[in-house]
Amino acid sequence: MAEEYNPDLVSVVDDNGVEHTFEELDRIETDNARYVALVPYYEKPEDLLEDDGEVIILKVVEDENGDTFLCPIDDGKEFDEIQKIFEERLADLFEEED
């Protein structure tokens, strides 16, 4: 019997107050910060076919009140390092078996 698929969903409210739903593919924690790799989540499969498949990488930031926010990574070097780690992890995760 096949296992039921239950994605890890994350809701993000953008600067304009619009809520977006993403599926969390992976998360990593370094000595300096935490990061998540997300893809847009669609209720209807046909909407997924129109998506470009881009993985979104965001930094997890907590403010002084303990509220958690997902923020873009502004530093290019930091982004490149984190992107490489996610690419390697996701390639291993989604590697096809022989």
C-alpha positions as CSV (number, residue, x, y, z in Angstrom):
1,M,0.0,0.0,0.0
2,A,1.4,3.4,-1.0
3,E,2.0,6.0,1.8
4,E,-0.2,9.1,1.8
5,Y,1.7,12.2,0.9
6,N,1.4,15.0,3.4
7,P,3.6,18.0,2.5
8,D,5.0,20.4,5.1
9,L,3.2,23.6,4.3
10,V,4.4,27.1,5.2
11,S,2.3,30.2,4.9
12,V,4.1,33.5,4.3
13,V,2.6,37.0,4.2
14,D,4.5,39.3,1.9
15,D,5.1,43.0,2.3
16,N,1.7,43.8,0.7
17,G,-0.2,41.6,3.2
18,V,-0.8,38.8,0.6
19,E,-0.6,35.3,2.0
20,H,1.3,32.7,-0.1
21,T,1.5,28.9,0.7
22,F,4.8,27.0,0.1
23,E,5.9,23.4,0.5
24,E,9.0,23.1,2.6
25,L,11.5,20.8,0.8
26,D,14.3,21.0,3.3
27,R,15.8,23.0,6.1
28,I,19.4,23.5,7.3
29,E,21.0,25.1,10.2
30,T,24.6,26.5,10.2
31,D,26.6,27.9,13.0
32,N,25.3,31.4,12.0
33,A,21.7,30.9,10.9
34,R,18.8,28.7,9.8
35,Y,17.5,28.4,6.2
36,V,14.6,26.8,4.4
37,A,14.1,25.6,0.8
38,L,10.5,26.2,-0.5
39,V,8.5,25.7,-3.6
40,P,5.0,27.2,-4.2
41,Y,2.2,24.9,-3.2
42,Y,-0.8,24.5,-5.4
43,E,-4.2,22.9,-4.5
44,K,-4.9,22.0,-8.2
45,P,-2.3,19.8,-10.0
46,E,-2.9,21.7,-13.3
47,D,-1.6,24.9,-11.6
48,L,1.7,23.1,-10.8
49,L,2.2,22.4,-14.5
50,E,2.4,26.2,-15.1
51,D,5.0,26.8,-12.4
52,D,8.7,27.2,-13.4
53,G,9.8,24.9,-10.6
54,E,12.1,27.4,-9.0
55,V,13.2,26.6,-5.4
56,I,13.0,29.6,-3.1
57,I,15.7,29.8,-0.3
58,L,15.0,32.0,2.7
59,K,16.7,32.8,5.9
60,V,14.8,32.1,9.2
61,V,15.1,35.2,11.4
62,E,13.7,35.7,14.9
63,D,13.0,39.2,16.3
64,E,13.4,40.3,19.9
65,N,9.8,39.2,20.7
66,G,10.5,35.6,19.5
67,D,8.4,36.1,16.3
68,T,9.8,34.1,13.3
69,F,10.2,35.6,9.9
70,L,11.4,34.3,6.6
71,C,13.6,36.8,4.8
72,P,15.5,36.9,1.5
73,I,19.3,36.4,1.8
74,D,20.8,39.7,0.8
75,D,24.4,38.7,0.9
76,G,25.4,37.1,-2.4
77,K,28.3,35.1,-1.0
78,E,26.0,33.7,1.8
79,F,23.3,32.9,-0.7
80,D,25.7,31.1,-3.0
81,E,27.0,29.0,-0.1
82,I,23.5,28.1,1.2
83,Q,22.2,27.4,-2.4
84,K,25.1,24.9,-3.0
85,I,24.3,23.1,0.3
86,F,20.6,22.8,-0.6
87,E,21.4,21.7,-4.2
88,E,23.6,18.8,-2.9
89,R,21.0,17.8,-0.3
90,L,18.1,17.9,-2.6
91,A,19.9,16.1,-5.4
92,D,20.6,13.3,-2.9
93,L,17.0,13.3,-1.7
94,F,15.5,13.1,-5.1
95,E,18.1,10.9,-6.7
96,E,16.5,8.1,-8.7
97,E,17.3,4.6,-7.7
98,D,18.9,2.3,-10.3
